[in-house]
Amino acid sequence: MDYKYLALAAGGLFALSACTKNEAPVMSAPPVGPGAIAGTVAADRDGDGYVDGYYTADGIYHAVQGPPCPPPPPPPPTRRGERG
């Protein structure tokens, strides 16, 4: 057997090996949480830990349109002071 045919066959196999696909299968997106809008990203602009609005896929910010949250309850009374 001639070596140039063997080299040609090896070169052909090497060239065709680039055509194989080793991509991971596409998984479905996880379900969105309660109150979330699919396809958006939540935004916390003032850094208080609560979502103030969301960004859509085109990059536009949308503020949450809802009533303000109630104030936190007052702190409990201290145990210091006169006991009677």
Backbone bond lengths (Angstrom), bond angles and torsions (degrees), N, CA, C in turn:
res aa  C-N    CA-C-N  psi(-1)  N-CA   C-N-CA  omega(-1)  CA-C   N-CA-C  phi
1 M - - - 1.436 - - 1.522 108.63 -
2 D 1.309 114.60 140.75 1.451 120.38 -177.62 1.533 109.46 -84.21
3 Y 1.326 116.96 137.70 1.455 121.78 -176.22 1.522 112.87 -69.79
4 K 1.325 118.15 -25.69 1.460 118.08 -179.06 1.530 110.92 -70.60
5 Y 1.347 119.09 -29.50 1.460 120.53 175.61 1.524 110.95 -72.17
6 L 1.310 115.81 -36.54 1.455 120.73 176.85 1.533 109.88 -65.96
7 A 1.324 117.43 -41.94 1.463 121.64 178.04 1.527 110.45 -66.70
8 L 1.338 118.02 -37.45 1.453 121.68 177.75 1.528 110.64 -64.96
9 A 1.322 117.44 -42.45 1.462 121.28 178.17 1.528 110.99 -65.25
10 A 1.329 116.83 -42.15 1.465 120.26 178.84 1.526 110.29 -65.20
11 G 1.310 118.21 -40.60 1.466 121.67 177.92 1.521 111.84 -64.49
12 G 1.323 116.84 -38.39 1.465 120.90 177.27 1.513 112.08 -65.46
13 L 1.340 116.22 -42.30 1.466 119.37 177.61 1.526 111.06 -65.98
14 F 1.316 116.52 -37.72 1.461 120.16 178.74 1.533 110.51 -65.87
15 A 1.330 116.91 -39.96 1.467 120.77 179.95 1.524 111.05 -68.33
16 L 1.324 117.52 -37.17 1.454 120.40 -179.95 1.527 112.91 -76.90
17 S 1.323 117.32 -17.15 1.463 118.91 179.27 1.521 111.63 -68.55
18 A 1.325 118.47 -20.39 1.457 121.47 177.02 1.527 111.65 -71.91
19 C 1.319 118.32 -16.21 1.459 122.20 -178.32 1.526 112.99 -83.69
20 T 1.313 118.15 -10.59 1.456 119.56 -179.12 1.517 109.74 -73.10
21 K 1.312 116.22 148.36 1.465 121.29 -179.36 1.525 108.80 -111.92
22 N 1.313 115.69 124.12 1.455 121.96 177.59 1.524 110.11 -116.58
23 E 1.331 117.71 38.44 1.445 122.19 -178.04 1.523 110.20 -82.47
24 A 1.319 115.70 145.46 1.453 120.92 176.98 1.529 108.80 -72.23
25 P 1.317 117.74 148.35 1.465 119.10 179.15 1.531 110.41 -66.08
26 V 1.310 116.40 147.61 1.461 121.81 -179.12 1.527 108.64 -76.38
27 M 1.320 115.37 126.32 1.460 120.53 179.16 1.524 109.21 -96.81
28 S 1.313 116.24 152.89 1.455 119.02 177.27 1.524 109.44 -75.79
29 A 1.316 116.26 156.15 1.459 121.17 -178.69 1.525 109.91 -70.88
30 P 1.335 117.16 146.88 1.462 118.70 178.28 1.529 109.87 -67.64
31 P 1.319 117.58 156.87 1.463 118.99 179.57 1.526 110.83 -66.51
32 V 1.326 115.78 147.50 1.463 119.94 179.58 1.520 109.67 -80.41
33 G 1.305 116.25 153.84 1.462 121.29 -179.07 1.518 111.93 -75.77
34 P 1.325 116.40 176.59 1.464 119.06 -179.81 1.520 111.01 -66.98
35 G 1.306 117.47 132.94 1.457 122.98 179.57 1.514 114.22 84.28
36 A 1.322 118.60 -4.98 1.462 121.48 -178.87 1.524 109.72 -84.76
37 I 1.324 115.01 154.91 1.454 121.80 177.91 1.517 107.21 -111.17
38 A 1.319 117.44 124.65 1.464 121.33 -176.97 1.518 110.65 -62.00
39 G 1.339 117.41 135.89 1.449 123.00 177.60 1.512 113.91 87.55
40 T 1.338 118.96 10.28 1.456 121.61 179.83 1.524 110.04 -120.08
41 V 1.334 115.46 167.35 1.469 121.97 178.10 1.519 107.41 -121.84
42 A 1.327 116.84 127.27 1.458 121.01 -179.46 1.523 110.31 -68.65
43 A 1.345 116.47 148.35 1.461 121.41 -178.27 1.524 109.84 -131.10
44 D 1.326 115.44 132.31 1.460 122.73 174.54 1.522 106.57 -116.91
45 R 1.334 117.36 89.69 1.458 120.95 -172.27 1.519 113.51 -74.50
46 D 1.339 118.80 -34.27 1.455 118.92 -176.23 1.523 113.16 -95.84
47 G 1.331 118.55 -1.46 1.463 122.31 173.11 1.510 115.01 74.78
48 D 1.342 118.37 21.46 1.458 119.66 -179.55 1.527 113.00 -89.59
49 G 1.319 117.86 0.02 1.452 121.24 177.79 1.516 114.44 94.38
50 Y 1.319 118.25 -1.42 1.453 122.33 179.09 1.520 109.24 -114.39
51 V 1.313 116.65 145.26 1.466 121.46 -178.46 1.527 109.13 -72.08
52 D 1.339 115.77 123.66 1.461 121.34 179.92 1.524 111.59 -94.35
53 G 1.301 118.03 -22.49 1.455 122.58 -178.26 1.515 109.06 -176.18
54 Y 1.314 116.11 -160.25 1.455 120.10 -179.58 1.522 109.79 -151.93
55 Y 1.330 115.48 156.63 1.464 122.94 176.29 1.528 108.39 -105.59
56 T 1.324 116.43 133.85 1.458 120.57 175.44 1.521 109.26 -86.86
57 A 1.314 117.28 176.12 1.461 121.80 -176.32 1.527 112.49 -63.41
58 D 1.326 118.25 -25.51 1.464 120.19 179.27 1.525 112.81 -86.70
59 G 1.349 118.81 3.45 1.458 122.68 173.95 1.514 114.86 89.56
60 I 1.310 118.54 10.85 1.460 121.41 -179.08 1.526 108.92 -90.97
61 Y 1.338 115.88 134.59 1.461 121.82 178.89 1.521 109.43 -87.09
62 H 1.337 116.68 134.81 1.455 123.18 177.05 1.522 107.42 -123.94
63 A 1.327 116.26 119.82 1.464 120.34 178.74 1.522 109.29 -74.09
64 V 1.325 116.63 150.66 1.464 121.53 176.91 1.517 107.64 -71.85
65 Q 1.314 117.05 126.55 1.453 122.43 -179.48 1.519 109.04 -101.65
66 G 1.298 116.92 92.30 1.454 120.69 -179.66 1.514 109.85 -156.38
67 P 1.330 116.70 171.26 1.461 118.91 179.01 1.526 110.06 -67.82
68 P 1.338 117.20 152.24 1.459 118.95 178.59 1.524 110.75 -67.03
69 C 1.287 115.90 154.20 1.459 121.03 179.34 1.525 109.65 -70.13
70 P 1.324 117.53 148.91 1.463 119.20 177.58 1.525 110.38 -68.48
71 P 1.332 117.20 153.84 1.458 118.79 179.26 1.528 110.63 -67.78
72 P 1.311 117.34 157.25 1.462 119.30 179.22 1.531 110.36 -68.51
73 P 1.327 117.00 156.96 1.460 119.10 179.90 1.530 110.65 -66.33
74 P 1.335 117.21 155.29 1.458 119.01 179.11 1.533 110.44 -66.76
75 P 1.319 116.79 155.79 1.466 118.57 -179.51 1.531 110.70 -67.64
76 P 1.309 117.48 151.39 1.467 119.80 179.53 1.537 110.35 -66.90
77 P 1.323 117.45 155.64 1.465 119.23 179.71 1.524 110.85 -64.16
78 T 1.306 115.72 148.41 1.458 119.82 -179.90 1.520 110.16 -77.80
79 R 1.322 116.51 162.49 1.454 121.16 -179.27 1.530 111.13 -95.16
80 R 1.320 116.12 4.10 1.458 119.70 177.45 1.524 110.90 -86.56
81 G 1.276 117.26 162.91 1.448 121.21 175.82 1.520 111.94 111.94
82 E 1.316 115.25 -169.10 1.468 120.88 -177.79 1.502 110.64 -72.68
83 R 1.306 114.68 135.58 1.470 119.82 176.85 1.517 107.49 -111.53
84 G 1.255 114.04 132.96 1.450 112.62 -177.01 1.422 112.63 -139.10
